Amino acid sequence: MVNANETPQEQLLRLRASIDNIDAALIYMLAERFRCTQQVGELKATNAMPPSDPAREARQTARLRTLALDADLDPDFAEKWLNFVVAEVIHHHERIASER
Amino acid sequence: MVNANETPQEQLLRLRASIDNIDAALIYMLAERFRCTQQVGELKATNAMPPSDPAREARQTARLRTLALDADLDPDFAEKWLNFVVAEVIHHHERIASER
């Protein structure tokens, strides 16, 4: 979608507008993910299930690496990204458990 | 959407299926974000623009914090998340610039 008449600054602004739209979508999807993991945390705390689940996390990692390859995203980055998000989720789960 | 007849294990599986759907959406949106930032990196390298842009990043952070509040997501987490993604982007930009 490069327009030959665009200056580099105009191209930059066009790309940044797309990045801003994508970031809004990502933030709302992340919020929805945390709504789900919040419910998981409450379920685990109510039923004395452990906050983390290494077997589940291994399956998630393998699946996201496959999805990343299909999407042409670096699978190592996808894995690091999942670890970053899951660390926050486990922190939330521990807080929910400690508040009971 | 809690079904009173569900066991805790069934509730967990239902929530995890939603998390897996959301993660697929997030991975594909992240891939699209990197397609855009890849173009930004090439544009910057071609036009000798600096890889990072602190003023742009400050505006992005403020905007994502506002979006996070609207989405009921912890704005501190949204900011940490953006920093994590932007660090990877700057790493890509530096690699593009060094390859020229």
N, CA and C atoms of all chains as a GROMACS GRO file, in nm:
protein
  600
    1MET      N    1   0.083  -0.121   0.000
    1MET     CA    2   0.000   0.000   0.000
    1MET      C    3   0.086   0.126   0.000
    2VAL      N    4   0.210   0.117  -0.055
    2VAL     CA    5   0.295   0.236  -0.058
    2VAL      C    6   0.250   0.325  -0.174
    3ASN      N    7   0.226   0.450  -0.143
    3ASN     CA    8   0.188   0.549  -0.242
    3ASN      C    9   0.315   0.625  -0.282
    4ALA      N   10   0.348   0.619  -0.411
    4ALA     CA   11   0.475   0.676  -0.458
    4ALA      C   12   0.484   0.826  -0.432
    5ASN      N   13   0.366   0.890  -0.415
    5ASN     CA   14   0.368   1.035  -0.392
    5ASN      C   15   0.389   1.071  -0.246
    6GLU      N   16   0.387   0.970  -0.157
    6GLU     CA   17   0.402   0.998  -0.015
    6GLU      C   18   0.547   1.033   0.018
    7THR      N   19   0.566   1.129   0.103
    7THR     CA   20   0.699   1.154   0.159
    7THR      C   21   0.726   1.045   0.263
    8PRO      N   22   0.855   1.025   0.302
    8PRO     CA   23   0.883   0.928   0.410
    8PRO      C   24   0.804   0.961   0.537
    9GLN      N   25   0.791   1.090   0.568
    9GLN     CA   26   0.716   1.128   0.690
    9GLN      C   27   0.568   1.089   0.677
   10GLU      N   28   0.511   1.105   0.559
   10GLU     CA   29   0.371   1.064   0.538
   10GLU      C   30   0.357   0.912   0.547
   11GLN      N   31   0.454   0.839   0.491
   11GLN     CA   32   0.450   0.692   0.502
   11GLN      C   33   0.456   0.650   0.649
   12LEU      N   34   0.544   0.718   0.725
   12LEU     CA   35   0.558   0.686   0.867
   12LEU      C   36   0.426   0.709   0.940
   13LEU      N   37   0.361   0.822   0.912
   13LEU     CA   38   0.234   0.854   0.980
   13LEU      C   39   0.126   0.753   0.942
   14ARG      N   40   0.125   0.710   0.816
   14ARG     CA   41   0.026   0.610   0.772
   14ARG      C   42   0.047   0.478   0.845
   15LEU      N   43   0.173   0.433   0.852
   15LEU     CA   44   0.202   0.307   0.921
   15LEU      C   45   0.170   0.318   1.070
   16ARG      N   46   0.203   0.432   1.130
   16ARG     CA   47   0.175   0.448   1.274
   16ARG      C   48   0.024   0.447   1.302
   17ALA      N   49  -0.056   0.498   1.210
   17ALA     CA   50  -0.202   0.494   1.228
   17ALA      C   51  -0.250   0.349   1.230
   18SER      N   52  -0.192   0.264   1.145
   18SER     CA   53  -0.227   0.121   1.148
   18SER      C   54  -0.182   0.058   1.278
   19ILE      N   55  -0.060   0.089   1.321
   19ILE     CA   56  -0.009   0.033   1.448
   19ILE      C   57  -0.100   0.074   1.563
   20ASP      N   58  -0.147   0.198   1.564
   20ASP     CA   59  -0.235   0.244   1.672
   20ASP      C   60  -0.368   0.168   1.670
   21ASN      N   61  -0.422   0.143   1.551
   21ASN     CA   62  -0.546   0.063   1.544
   21ASN      C   63  -0.523  -0.078   1.597
   22ILE      N   64  -0.413  -0.139   1.554
   22ILE     CA   65  -0.381  -0.276   1.597
   22ILE      C   66  -0.360  -0.280   1.749
   23ASP      N   67  -0.292  -0.178   1.802
   23ASP     CA   68  -0.269  -0.175   1.948
   23ASP      C   69  -0.400  -0.166   2.025
   24ALA      N   70  -0.495  -0.089   1.974
   24ALA     CA   71  -0.625  -0.081   2.043
   24ALA      C   72  -0.690  -0.220   2.044
   25ALA      N   73  -0.686  -0.290   1.929
   25ALA     CA   74  -0.742  -0.425   1.924
   25ALA      C   75  -0.671  -0.517   2.023
   26LEU      N   76  -0.538  -0.506   2.029
   26LEU     CA   77  -0.459  -0.592   2.119
   26LEU      C   78  -0.495  -0.564   2.265
   27ILE      N   79  -0.508  -0.437   2.302
   27ILE     CA   80  -0.540  -0.403   2.441
   27ILE      C   81  -0.677  -0.459   2.481
   28TYR      N   82  -0.775  -0.446   2.391
   28TYR     CA   83  -0.909  -0.498   2.425
   28TYR      C   84  -0.909  -0.651   2.430
   29MET      N   85  -0.832  -0.716   2.343
   29MET     CA   86  -0.823  -0.862   2.349
   29MET      C   87  -0.748  -0.906   2.476
   30LEU      N   88  -0.643  -0.833   2.512
   30LEU     CA   89  -0.572  -0.865   2.636
   30LEU      C   90  -0.666  -0.850   2.756
   31ALA      N   91  -0.748  -0.744   2.754
   31ALA     CA   92  -0.842  -0.724   2.865
   31ALA      C   93  -0.938  -0.843   2.874
   32GLU      N   94  -0.984  -0.890   2.759
   32GLU     CA   95  -1.076  -1.004   2.758
   32GLU      C   96  -1.005  -1.130   2.808
   33ARG      N   97  -0.877  -1.146   2.769
   33ARG     CA   98  -0.799  -1.260   2.818
   33ARG      C   99  -0.790  -1.256   2.972
   34PHE      N  100  -0.767  -1.137   3.028
   34PHE     CA  101  -0.756  -1.128   3.173
   34PHE      C  102  -0.891  -1.149   3.242
   35ARG      N  103  -1.002  -1.116   3.172
   35ARG     CA  104  -1.133  -1.147   3.229
   35ARG      C  105  -1.148  -1.299   3.242
   36CYS      N  106  -1.100  -1.372   3.142
   36CYS     CA  107  -1.105  -1.519   3.148
   36CYS      C  108  -1.011  -1.573   3.257
   37THR      N  109  -0.888  -1.522   3.259
   37THR     CA  110  -0.792  -1.577   3.356
   37THR      C  111  -0.831  -1.538   3.499
   38GLN      N  112  -0.900  -1.422   3.513
   38GLN     CA  113  -0.953  -1.385   3.646
   38GLN      C  114  -1.051  -1.492   3.694
   39GLN      N  115  -1.138  -1.536   3.604
   39GLN     CA  116  -1.234  -1.642   3.640
   39GLN      C  117  -1.161  -1.773   3.671
   40VAL      N  118  -1.055  -1.802   3.593
   40VAL     CA  119  -0.976  -1.923   3.622
   40VAL      C  120  -0.914  -1.910   3.762
   41GLY      N  121  -0.863  -1.791   3.794
   41GLY     CA  122  -0.801  -1.770   3.925
   41GLY      C  123  -0.900  -1.793   4.039
   42GLU      N  124  -1.022  -1.742   4.020
   42GLU     CA  125  -1.124  -1.759   4.126
   42GLU      C  126  -1.164  -1.906   4.138
   43LEU      N  127  -1.176  -1.970   4.023
   43LEU     CA  128  -1.210  -2.113   4.022
   43LEU      C  129  -1.102  -2.195   4.094
   44LYS      N  130  -0.976  -2.163   4.062
   44LYS     CA  131  -0.865  -2.238   4.124
   44LYS      C  132  -0.858  -2.212   4.274
   45ALA      N  133  -0.880  -2.086   4.314
   45ALA     CA  134  -0.873  -2.054   4.457
   45ALA      C  135  -0.987  -2.122   4.533
   46THR      N  136  -1.107  -2.124   4.473
   46THR     CA  137  -1.224  -2.184   4.537
   46THR      C  138  -1.206  -2.334   4.554
   47ASN      N  139  -1.137  -2.394   4.455
   47ASN     CA  140  -1.127  -2.541   4.453
   47ASN      C  141  -0.987  -2.592   4.490
   48ALA      N  142  -0.908  -2.501   4.550
   48ALA     CA  143  -0.775  -2.539   4.598
   48ALA      C  144  -0.690  -2.605   4.490
   49MET      N  145  -0.704  -2.552   4.364
   49MET     CA  146  -0.618  -2.599   4.255
   49MET      C  147  -0.489  -2.515   4.257
   50PRO      N  148  -0.376  -2.569   4.214
   50PRO     CA  149  -0.251  -2.491   4.217
   50PRO      C  150  -0.257  -2.373   4.118
   51PRO      N  151  -0.194  -2.257   4.153
   51PRO     CA  152  -0.203  -2.139   4.066
   51PRO      C  153  -0.143  -2.161   3.927
   52SER      N  154  -0.032  -2.237   3.919
   52SER     CA  155   0.028  -2.258   3.786
   52SER      C  156   0.010  -2.404   3.746
   53ASP      N  157   0.021  -2.429   3.616
   53ASP     CA  158  -0.003  -2.563   3.561
   53ASP      C  159   0.098  -2.584   3.448
   54PRO      N  160   0.217  -2.637   3.480
   54PRO     CA  161   0.323  -2.647   3.379
   54PRO      C  162   0.285  -2.726   3.255
   55ALA      N  163   0.202  -2.830   3.268
   55ALA     CA  164   0.165  -2.910   3.150
   55ALA      C  165   0.079  -2.827   3.056
   56ARG      N  166  -0.017  -2.754   3.111
   56ARG     CA  167  -0.101  -2.663   3.031
   56ARG      C  168  -0.012  -2.559   2.963
   57GLU      N  169   0.081  -2.500   3.038
   57GLU     CA  170   0.167  -2.396   2.980
   57GLU      C  171   0.253  -2.451   2.866
   58ALA      N  172   0.300  -2.576   2.880
   58ALA     CA  173   0.380  -2.637   2.773
   58ALA      C  174   0.295  -2.655   2.646
   59ARG      N  175   0.169  -2.696   2.665
   59ARG     CA  176   0.080  -2.711   2.548
   59ARG      C  177   0.052  -2.575   2.483
   60GLN      N  178   0.029  -2.474   2.568
   60GLN     CA  179   0.004  -2.340   2.514
   60GLN      C  180   0.124  -2.290   2.434
   61THR      N  181   0.243  -2.311   2.490
   61THR     CA  182   0.365  -2.265   2.422
   61THR      C  183   0.380  -2.332   2.286
   62ALA      N  184   0.362  -2.464   2.282
   62ALA     CA  185   0.378  -2.537   2.156
   62ALA      C  186   0.275  -2.488   2.054
   63ARG      N  187   0.152  -2.468   2.100
   63ARG     CA  188   0.046  -2.423   2.009
   63ARG      C  189   0.075  -2.282   1.956
   64LEU      N  190   0.116  -2.192   2.045
   64LEU     CA  191   0.140  -2.054   2.000
   64LEU      C  192   0.260  -2.047   1.907
   65ARG      N  193   0.360  -2.132   1.927
   65ARG     CA  194   0.474  -2.134   1.836
   65ARG      C  195   0.428  -2.177   1.695
   66THR      N  196   0.338  -2.275   1.690
   66THR     CA  197   0.285  -2.319   1.560
   66THR      C  198   0.203  -2.208   1.494
   67LEU      N  199   0.116  -2.143   1.574
   67LEU     CA  200   0.037  -2.032   1.520
   67LEU      C  201   0.128  -1.919   1.471
   68ALA      N  202   0.234  -1.892   1.548
   68ALA     CA  203   0.326  -1.784   1.511
   68ALA      C  204   0.391  -1.814   1.376
   69LEU      N  205   0.435  -1.939   1.356
   69LEU     CA  206   0.496  -1.977   1.228
   69LEU      C  207   0.398  -1.953   1.114
   70ASP      N  208   0.271  -1.991   1.137
   70ASP     CA  209   0.170  -1.972   1.033
   70ASP      C  210   0.149  -1.823   1.002
   71ALA      N  211   0.161  -1.740   1.108
   71ALA     CA  212   0.137  -1.595   1.092
   71ALA      C  213   0.264  -1.520   1.052
   72ASP      N  214   0.375  -1.592   1.034
   72ASP     CA  215   0.504  -1.531   1.000
   72ASP      C  216   0.554  -1.438   1.112
   73LEU      N  217   0.530  -1.482   1.235
   73LEU     CA  218   0.580  -1.412   1.355
   73LEU      C  219   0.691  -1.501   1.413
   74ASP      N  220   0.797  -1.439   1.462
   74ASP     CA  221   0.908  -1.514   1.522
   74ASP      C  222   0.854  -1.601   1.638
   75PRO      N  223   0.863  -1.736   1.627
   75PRO     CA  224   0.807  -1.820   1.734
   75PRO      C  225   0.876  -1.800   1.868
   76ASP      N  226   1.005  -1.765   1.867
   76ASP     CA  227   1.073  -1.736   1.994
   76ASP      C  228   1.011  -1.613   2.061
   77PHE      N  229   0.979  -1.512   1.978
   77PHE     CA  230   0.914  -1.394   2.036
   77PHE      C  231   0.776  -1.431   2.089
   78ALA      N  232   0.700  -1.512   2.014
   78ALA     CA  233   0.567  -1.553   2.059
   78ALA      C  234   0.576  -1.624   2.195
   79GLU      N  235   0.679  -1.708   2.210
   79GLU     CA  236   0.696  -1.780   2.337
   79GLU      C  237   0.732  -1.683   2.450
   80LYS      N  238   0.824  -1.590   2.423
   80LYS     CA  239   0.861  -1.490   2.525
   80LYS      C  240   0.739  -1.408   2.564
   81TRP      N  241   0.660  -1.374   2.462
   81TRP     CA  242   0.540  -1.292   2.485
   81TRP      C  243   0.441  -1.367   2.575
   82LEU      N  244   0.421  -1.497   2.545
   82LEU     CA  245   0.329  -1.576   2.629
   82LEU      C  246   0.382  -1.584   2.772
   83ASN      N  247   0.513  -1.607   2.787
   83ASN     CA  248   0.571  -1.614   2.921
   83ASN      C  249   0.547  -1.485   2.998
   84PHE      N  250   0.561  -1.372   2.927
   84PHE     CA  251   0.540  -1.242   2.989
   84PHE      C  252   0.396  -1.228   3.039
   85VAL      N  253   0.300  -1.270   2.956
   85VAL     CA  254   0.159  -1.257   2.993
   85VAL      C  255   0.124  -1.356   3.104
   86VAL      N  256   0.174  -1.480   3.092
   86VAL     CA  257   0.142  -1.583   3.192
   86VAL      C  258   0.200  -1.546   3.329
   87ALA      N  259   0.318  -1.483   3.330
   87ALA     CA  260   0.377  -1.440   3.458
   87ALA      C  261   0.282  -1.344   3.529
   88GLU      N  262   0.219  -1.255   3.453
   88GLU     CA  263   0.124  -1.160   3.512
   88GLU      C  264   0.000  -1.235   3.562
   89VAL      N  265  -0.045  -1.332   3.485
   89VAL     CA  266  -0.164  -1.410   3.524
   89VAL      C  267  -0.137  -1.484   3.655
   90ILE      N  268  -0.019  -1.548   3.665
   90ILE     CA  269   0.012  -1.624   3.787
   90ILE      C  270   0.019  -1.530   3.907
   91HIS      N  271   0.075  -1.410   3.883
   91HIS     CA  272   0.079  -1.307   3.988
   91HIS      C  273  -0.064  -1.274   4.033
   92HIS      N  274  -0.158  -1.260   3.937
   92HIS     CA  275  -0.299  -1.234   3.972
   92HIS      C  276  -0.357  -1.350   4.051
   93HIS      N  277  -0.329  -1.474   4.005
   93HIS     CA  278  -0.386  -1.592   4.072
   93HIS      C  279  -0.337  -1.600   4.216
   94GLU      N  280  -0.208  -1.571   4.235
   94GLU     CA  281  -0.154  -1.577   4.370
   94GLU      C  282  -0.219  -1.470   4.459
   95ARG      N  283  -0.248  -1.353   4.399
   95ARG     CA  284  -0.312  -1.246   4.477
   95ARG      C  285  -0.454  -1.288   4.515
   96ILE      N  286  -0.527  -1.347   4.418
   96ILE     CA  287  -0.664  -1.392   4.447
   96ILE      C  288  -0.660  -1.496   4.560
   97ALA      N  289  -0.565  -1.591   4.550
   97ALA     CA  290  -0.556  -1.698   4.652
   97ALA      C  291  -0.523  -1.638   4.788
   98SER      N  292  -0.430  -1.539   4.790
   98SER     CA  293  -0.386  -1.484   4.920
   98SER      C  294  -0.495  -1.397   4.983
   99GLU      N  295  -0.588  -1.346   4.900
   99GLU     CA  296  -0.695  -1.261   4.954
   99GLU      C  297  -0.805  -1.342   5.021
  100ARG      N  298  -0.798  -1.474   5.005
  100ARG     CA  299  -0.903  -1.559   5.065
  100ARG      C  300  -0.864  -1.606   5.203
  101MET      N  301  -2.148  -1.678   3.226
  101MET     CA  302  -2.175  -1.799   3.147
  101MET      C  303  -2.142  -1.924   3.228
  102VAL      N  304  -2.154  -1.914   3.362
  102VAL     CA  305  -2.127  -2.032   3.444
  102VAL      C  306  -2.249  -2.123   3.442
  103ASN      N  307  -2.226  -2.247   3.410
  103ASN     CA  308  -2.332  -2.348   3.409
  103ASN      C  309  -2.325  -2.421   3.544
  104ALA      N  310  -2.435  -2.416   3.618
  104ALA     CA  311  -2.436  -2.471   3.754
  104ALA      C  312  -2.408  -2.621   3.755
  105ASN      N  313  -2.432  -2.687   3.641
  105ASN     CA  314  -2.409  -2.831   3.634
  105ASN      C  315  -2.264  -2.867   3.604
  106GLU      N  316  -2.183  -2.766   3.569
  106GLU     CA  317  -2.044  -2.793   3.535
  106GLU      C  318  -1.963  -2.826   3.660
  107THR      N  319  -1.874  -2.921   3.647
  107THR     CA  320  -1.776  -2.944   3.753
  107THR      C  321  -1.669  -2.836   3.742
  108PRO      N  322  -1.590  -2.815   3.848
  108PRO     CA  323  -1.479  -2.718   3.838
  108PRO      C  324  -1.386  -2.750   3.720
  109GLN      N  325  -1.360  -2.879   3.696
  109GLN     CA  326  -1.273  -2.917   3.585
  109GLN      C  327  -1.335  -2.877   3.450
  110GLU      N  328  -1.467  -2.896   3.438
  110GLU     CA  329  -1.536  -2.856   3.314
  110GLU      C  330  -1.534  -2.704   3.296
  111GLN      N  331  -1.552  -2.631   3.406
  111GLN     CA  332  -1.544  -2.484   3.398
  111GLN      C  333  -1.405  -2.441   3.353
  112LEU      N  334  -1.304  -2.508   3.409
  112LEU     CA  335  -1.165  -2.475   3.372
  112LEU      C  336  -1.142  -2.499   3.223
  113LEU      N  337  -1.190  -2.612   3.172
  113LEU     CA  338  -1.170  -2.643   3.030
  113LEU      C  339  -1.244  -2.543   2.942
  114ARG      N  340  -1.364  -2.501   2.984
  114ARG     CA  341  -1.440  -2.404   2.906
  114ARG      C  342  -1.365  -2.270   2.900
  115LEU      N  343  -1.315  -2.225   3.015
  115LEU     CA  344  -1.242  -2.098   3.018
  115LEU      C  345  -1.113  -2.108   2.937
  116ARG      N  346  -1.045  -2.222   2.947
  116ARG     CA  347  -0.921  -2.237   2.871
  116ARG      C  348  -0.946  -2.237   2.721
  117ALA      N  349  -1.061  -2.290   2.676
  117ALA     CA  350  -1.093  -2.287   2.533
  117ALA      C  351  -1.109  -2.142   2.487
  118SER      N  352  -1.170  -2.057   2.572
  118SER     CA  353  -1.181  -1.914   2.537
  118SER      C  354  -1.043  -1.849   2.534
  119ILE      N  355  -0.960  -1.880   2.633
  119ILE     CA  356  -0.824  -1.822   2.637
  119ILE      C  357  -0.748  -1.863   2.511
  120ASP      N  358  -0.762  -1.989   2.468
  120ASP     CA  359  -0.691  -2.034   2.348
  120ASP      C  360  -0.739  -1.958   2.224
  121ASN      N  361  -0.871  -1.934   2.214
  121ASN     CA  362  -0.922  -1.856   2.101
  121ASN      C  363  -0.865  -1.714   2.103
  122ILE      N  364  -0.866  -1.653   2.221
  122ILE     CA  365  -0.817  -1.516   2.234
  122ILE      C  366  -0.668  -1.511   2.202
  123ASP      N  367  -0.592  -1.611   2.247
  123ASP     CA  368  -0.448  -1.613   2.218
  123ASP      C  369  -0.421  -1.624   2.068
  124ALA      N  370  -0.503  -1.701   1.997
  124ALA     CA  371  -0.483  -1.709   1.852
  124ALA      C  372  -0.505  -1.571   1.790
  125ALA      N  373  -0.612  -1.502   1.833
  125ALA     CA  374  -0.638  -1.367   1.782
  125ALA      C  375  -0.520  -1.274   1.814
  126LEU      N  376  -0.470  -1.284   1.937
  126LEU     CA  377  -0.358  -1.197   1.977
  126LEU      C  378  -0.233  -1.224   1.894
  127ILE      N  379  -0.203  -1.352   1.869
  127ILE     CA  380  -0.083  -1.385   1.791
  127ILE      C  381  -0.094  -1.330   1.648
  128TYR      N  382  -0.213  -1.345   1.587
  128TYR     CA  383  -0.228  -1.294   1.450
  128TYR      C  384  -0.224  -1.141   1.446
  129MET      N  385  -0.280  -1.076   1.551
  129MET     CA  386  -0.272  -0.929   1.555
  129MET      C  387  -0.128  -0.883   1.580
  130LEU      N  388  -0.056  -0.956   1.667
  130LEU     CA  389   0.085  -0.923   1.689
  130LEU      C  390   0.165  -0.938   1.560
  131ALA      N  391   0.135  -1.044   1.485
  131ALA     CA  392   0.206  -1.065   1.358
  131ALA      C  393   0.180  -0.947   1.264
  132GLU      N  394   0.056  -0.901   1.261
  132GLU     CA  395   0.023  -0.787   1.174
  132GLU      C  396   0.093  -0.660   1.223
  133ARG      N  397   0.100  -0.644   1.356
  133ARG     CA  398   0.173  -0.528   1.412
  133ARG      C  399   0.319  -0.530   1.367
  134PHE      N  400   0.382  -0.649   1.370
  134PHE     CA  401   0.523  -0.657   1.328
  134PHE      C  402   0.538  -0.638   1.178
  135ARG      N  403   0.436  -0.673   1.099
  135ARG     CA  404   0.443  -0.642   0.955
  135ARG      C  405   0.450  -0.490   0.936
  136CYS      N  406   0.372  -0.418   1.016
  136CYS     CA  407   0.375  -0.270   1.007
  136CYS      C  408   0.508  -0.215   1.057
  137THR      N  409   0.555  -0.264   1.172
  137THR     CA  410   0.679  -0.208   1.228
  137THR      C  411   0.799  -0.248   1.142
  138GLN      N  412   0.790  -0.362   1.074
  138GLN     CA  413   0.896  -0.400   0.978
  138GLN      C  414   0.905  -0.293   0.868
  139GLN      N  415   0.791  -0.251   0.817
  139GLN     CA  416   0.789  -0.145   0.715
  139GLN      C  417   0.844  -0.015   0.771
  140VAL      N  418   0.808   0.015   0.897
  140VAL     CA  419   0.861   0.136   0.962
  140VAL      C  420   1.014   0.125   0.970
  141GLY      N  421   1.063   0.007   1.007
  141GLY     CA  422   1.208  -0.013   1.019
  141GLY      C  423   1.279   0.010   0.887
  142GLU      N  424   1.220  -0.043   0.780
  142GLU     CA  425   1.283  -0.026   0.648
  142GLU      C  426   1.279   0.121   0.604
  143LEU      N  427   1.167   0.184   0.633
  143LEU     CA  428   1.153   0.327   0.600
  143LEU      C  429   1.257   0.410   0.675
  144LYS      N  430   1.272   0.379   0.804
  144LYS     CA  431   1.368   0.453   0.887
  144LYS      C  432   1.511   0.429   0.841
  145ALA      N  433   1.542   0.302   0.807
  145ALA     CA  434   1.679   0.271   0.764
  145ALA      C  435   1.709   0.338   0.630
  146THR      N  436   1.611   0.339   0.539
  146THR     CA  437   1.630   0.399   0.406
  146THR      C  438   1.651   0.549   0.417
  147ASN      N  439   1.583   0.610   0.516
  147ASN     CA  440   1.584   0.756   0.524
  147ASN      C  441   1.668   0.808   0.642
  148ALA      N  442   1.752   0.719   0.697
  148ALA     CA  443   1.843   0.757   0.805
  148ALA      C  444   1.769   0.823   0.921
  149MET      N  445   1.649   0.770   0.953
  149MET     CA  446   1.576   0.818   1.071
  149MET      C  447   1.623   0.735   1.192
  150PRO      N  448   1.622   0.790   1.313
  150PRO     CA  449   1.668   0.713   1.430
  150PRO      C  450   1.574   0.595   1.459
  151PRO      N  451   1.629   0.479   1.506
  151PRO     CA  452   1.545   0.361   1.529
  151PRO      C  453   1.436   0.384   1.633
  152SER      N  454   1.468   0.459   1.740
  152SER     CA  455   1.365   0.481   1.842
  152SER      C  456   1.320   0.626   1.838
  153ASP      N  457   1.200   0.651   1.893
  153ASP     CA  458   1.140   0.784   1.889
  153ASP      C  459   1.069   0.805   2.023
  154PRO      N  460   1.142   0.860   2.123
  154PRO     CA  461   1.085   0.870   2.259
  154PRO      C  462   0.953   0.948   2.265
  155ALA      N  463   0.937   1.051   2.182
  155ALA     CA  464   0.813   1.130   2.189
  155ALA      C  465   0.694   1.045   2.141
  156ARG      N  466   0.714   0.973   2.033
  156ARG     CA  467   0.610   0.881   1.983
  156ARG      C  468   0.576   0.776   2.090
  157GLU      N  469   0.680   0.720   2.152
  157GLU     CA  470   0.656   0.616   2.253
  157GLU      C  471   0.578   0.671   2.374
  158ALA      N  472   0.608   0.797   2.410
  158ALA     CA  473   0.535   0.858   2.523
  158ALA      C  474   0.387   0.874   2.487
  159ARG      N  475   0.359   0.914   2.363
  159ARG     CA  476   0.218   0.929   2.321
  159ARG      C  477   0.149   0.794   2.318
  160GLN      N  478   0.221   0.691   2.267
  160GLN     CA  479   0.162   0.556   2.263
  160GLN      C  480   0.129   0.507   2.404
  161THR      N  481   0.223   0.529   2.496
  161THR     CA  482   0.202   0.483   2.634
  161THR      C  483   0.079   0.550   2.695
  162ALA      N  484   0.070   0.682   2.680
  162ALA     CA  485  -0.044   0.755   2.738
  162ALA      C  486  -0.175   0.705   2.677
  163ARG      N  487  -0.174   0.684   2.546
  163ARG     CA  488  -0.296   0.638   2.479
  163ARG      C  489  -0.335   0.497   2.525
  164LEU      N  490  -0.236   0.407   2.533
  164LEU     CA  491  -0.270   0.269   2.572
  164LEU      C  492  -0.316   0.262   2.718
  165ARG      N  493  -0.261   0.348   2.802
  165ARG     CA  494  -0.308   0.351   2.942
  165ARG      C  495  -0.456   0.391   2.946
  166THR      N  496  -0.494   0.489   2.865
  166THR     CA  497  -0.635   0.532   2.860
  166THR      C  498  -0.723   0.420   2.806
  167LEU      N  499  -0.679   0.355   2.699
  167LEU     CA  500  -0.757   0.242   2.644
  167LEU      C  501  -0.769   0.130   2.746
  168ALA      N  502  -0.660   0.104   2.819
  168ALA     CA  503  -0.662  -0.002   2.920
  168ALA      C  504  -0.766   0.028   3.028
  169LEU      N  505  -0.770   0.153   3.074
  169LEU     CA  506  -0.868   0.190   3.175
  169LEU      C  507  -1.009   0.165   3.123
  170ASP      N  508  -1.034   0.202   2.998
  170ASP     CA  509  -1.166   0.182   2.939
  170ASP      C  510  -1.200   0.033   2.931
  171ALA      N  511  -1.098  -0.050   2.906
  171ALA     CA  512  -1.119  -0.195   2.889
  171ALA      C  513  -1.112  -0.270   3.022
  172ASP      N  514  -1.090  -0.196   3.132
  172ASP     CA  515  -1.077  -0.256   3.266
  172ASP      C  516  -0.953  -0.348   3.274
  173LEU      N  517  -0.847  -0.305   3.208
  173LEU     CA  518  -0.717  -0.373   3.214
  173LEU      C  519  -0.624  -0.283   3.297
  174ASP      N  520  -0.540  -0.343   3.380
  174ASP     CA  521  -0.446  -0.266   3.462
  174ASP      C  522  -0.357  -0.180   3.371
  175PRO      N  523  -0.365  -0.045   3.382
  175PRO     CA  524  -0.285   0.038   3.291
  175PRO      C  525  -0.135   0.020   3.310
  176ASP      N  526  -0.091  -0.015   3.431
  176ASP     CA  527   0.052  -0.042   3.451
  176ASP      C  528   0.094  -0.166   3.371
  177PHE      N  529   0.006  -0.267   3.370
  177PHE     CA  530   0.038  -0.386   3.290
  177PHE      C  531   0.040  -0.350   3.141
  178ALA      N  532  -0.057  -0.269   3.096
  178ALA     CA  533  -0.062  -0.229   2.954
  178ALA      C  534   0.068  -0.158   2.916
  179GLU      N  535   0.117  -0.073   3.005
  179GLU     CA  536   0.242   0.000   2.977
  179GLU      C  537   0.361  -0.096   2.971
  180LYS      N  538   0.368  -0.188   3.068
  180LYS     CA  539   0.478  -0.287   3.068
  180LYS      C  540   0.472  -0.370   2.941
  181TRP      N  541   0.350  -0.407   2.901
  181TRP     CA  542   0.330  -0.489   2.782
  181TRP      C  543   0.378  -0.414   2.658
  182LEU      N  544   0.342  -0.285   2.648
  182LEU     CA  545   0.388  -0.205   2.533
  182LEU      C  546   0.540  -0.196   2.532
  183ASN      N  547   0.600  -0.172   2.649
  183ASN     CA  548   0.747  -0.163   2.656
  183ASN      C  549   0.812  -0.293   2.608
  184PHE      N  550   0.751  -0.405   2.646
  184PHE     CA  551   0.803  -0.536   2.605
  184PHE      C  552   0.799  -0.550   2.452
  185VAL      N  553   0.687  -0.511   2.392
  185VAL     CA  554   0.672  -0.524   2.247
  185VAL      C  555   0.763  -0.424   2.175
  186VAL      N  556   0.769  -0.300   2.225
  186VAL     CA  557   0.850  -0.196   2.160
  186VAL      C  558   0.999  -0.233   2.166
  187ALA      N  559   1.043  -0.294   2.276
  187ALA     CA  560   1.183  -0.337   2.287
  187ALA      C  561   1.217  -0.433   2.174
  188GLU      N  562   1.125  -0.524   2.144
  188GLU     CA  563   1.147  -0.619   2.033
  188GLU      C  564   1.149  -0.545   1.899
  189VAL      N  565   1.062  -0.448   1.884
  189VAL     CA  566   1.056  -0.370   1.759
  189VAL      C  567   1.188  -0.295   1.738
  190ILE      N  568   1.239  -0.230   1.843
  190ILE     CA  569   1.364  -0.152   1.830
  190ILE      C  570   1.478  -0.247   1.794
  191HIS      N  571   1.478  -0.366   1.856
  191HIS     CA  572   1.577  -0.469   1.824
  191HIS      C  573   1.570  -0.503   1.673
  192HIS      N  574   1.447  -0.518   1.621
  192HIS     CA  575   1.431  -0.546   1.476
  192HIS      C  576   1.483  -0.429   1.393
  193HIS      N  577   1.450  -0.306   1.434
  193HIS     CA  578   1.492  -0.187   1.358
  193HIS      C  579   1.644  -0.178   1.353
  194GLU      N  580   1.707  -0.207   1.467
  194GLU     CA  581   1.854  -0.200   1.471
  194GLU      C  582   1.914  -0.305   1.379
  195ARG      N  583   1.849  -0.424   1.375
  195ARG     CA  584   1.900  -0.530   1.288
  195ARG      C  585   1.886  -0.489   1.141
  196ILE      N  586   1.769  -0.433   1.106
  196ILE     CA  587   1.748  -0.387   0.967
  196ILE      C  588   1.855  -0.284   0.931
  197ALA      N  589   1.878  -0.187   1.022
  197ALA     CA  590   1.975  -0.080   0.994
  197ALA      C  591   2.116  -0.138   0.980
  198SER      N  592   2.151  -0.238   1.065
  198SER     CA  593   2.287  -0.293   1.063
  198SER      C  594   2.310  -0.380   0.939
  199GLU      N  595   2.201  -0.433   0.881
  199GLU     CA  596   2.213  -0.520   0.764
  199GLU      C  597   2.236  -0.439   0.635
  200ARG      N  598   2.225  -0.307   0.645
  200ARG     CA  599   2.242  -0.223   0.524
  200ARG      C  600   2.384  -0.174   0.511
   0.00000   0.00000   0.00000
